[in-house]
């Protein structure tokens, strides 16, 4: 255990948050200790587990908030949830020891009894304290049958436990004491980050709108699994990574005492004192708010993917069917050609359901609704004009959390199909790769916008 804790402390010498968190999740965190946890009675691991969890907390606070305030009990709980529950998948031993030994001892007890018939004790009597402790940590609204726990595999016990933790976290004072508008935005982020996409089958028909589903598709968490490699375009700067994590873990960028300042985007009258979390920054409709840069970051990533998968894309293609942009014709964000040579205009948008104006509305309570609406509006506005000009029209809509529409997802399916065929790769692997890259691009675009407003002014970063 001491070796593991020393390894954790050594991580801080790397100075690269994206690499540190990748190592923490896959190599140096609690996964090194799972076997020990499964085979050691929880009563004998309490002190060591506490030291390990303290080391984890040291890393989080040092890497994310430079040992300042901002990373509290709520954030520590959230990081310990699996990624599929909206966390970072960096588990604490105090949680894991609740069910690892229980599952292991329970599943091997019958075999032990057959090998050693002299064992007369009853399994449920031996595990009574562990069962009591597990049940004590389960939220009343989460259905868990105590009588079935002894036959349940560790994976399912973990699912029950972390589902319950998610519910408990939603009742945390950090959320319940927040202003109503902030709470609305934060609920959206938590729900979005806890959504997982359905798996897809390969798209056979290369139609622009081919899709098995019309539901919005979450690309909210795949970026966390992107290997931080500069050559693959998957490296986030320290600031980008931290900004994206701040948004996911609901860490404020500014403290309450920070002097009020007017939003400098032209035409906007909002005050910075209301924007500790960056939700206004991401939603601001004023000029110069860098939403265009956010949009371009995502479109550039999509263009790269289309270029390497045989779609012969043209970026900012001169077309005459998307109306005027000021005095000049508005270009297509990307123009692609399908296997018959027919051109398709791709028009991207990245919207934000986190604004005060949308707080507690359908847009902030229904995941993906806003980008779905934006997508429909674009179709209504441009599809007919494009058709008349001989082009197909394909909107690529997502929101700042990473939710995208089924139309955008269908395009990613097509790219994945082409990637799989060209690289002799299973479709599922190709789709994961494509989704991961777009998920990362959305986070990069959003993070860069946040950094522009909150950094490098030292009073705004690391001085919460
Ligand atoms: Zn503004």
Boltz pocket constraint, residues with backbone or C-beta under 6 A from the ligand:
constraints:
  - pocket:
      binder: B
      contacts: [[A, 263], [A, 264], [A, 265], [A, 268], [A, 269], [A, 270], [A, 280], [A, 284], [A, 285], [A, 286]]
      max_distance: 6.0
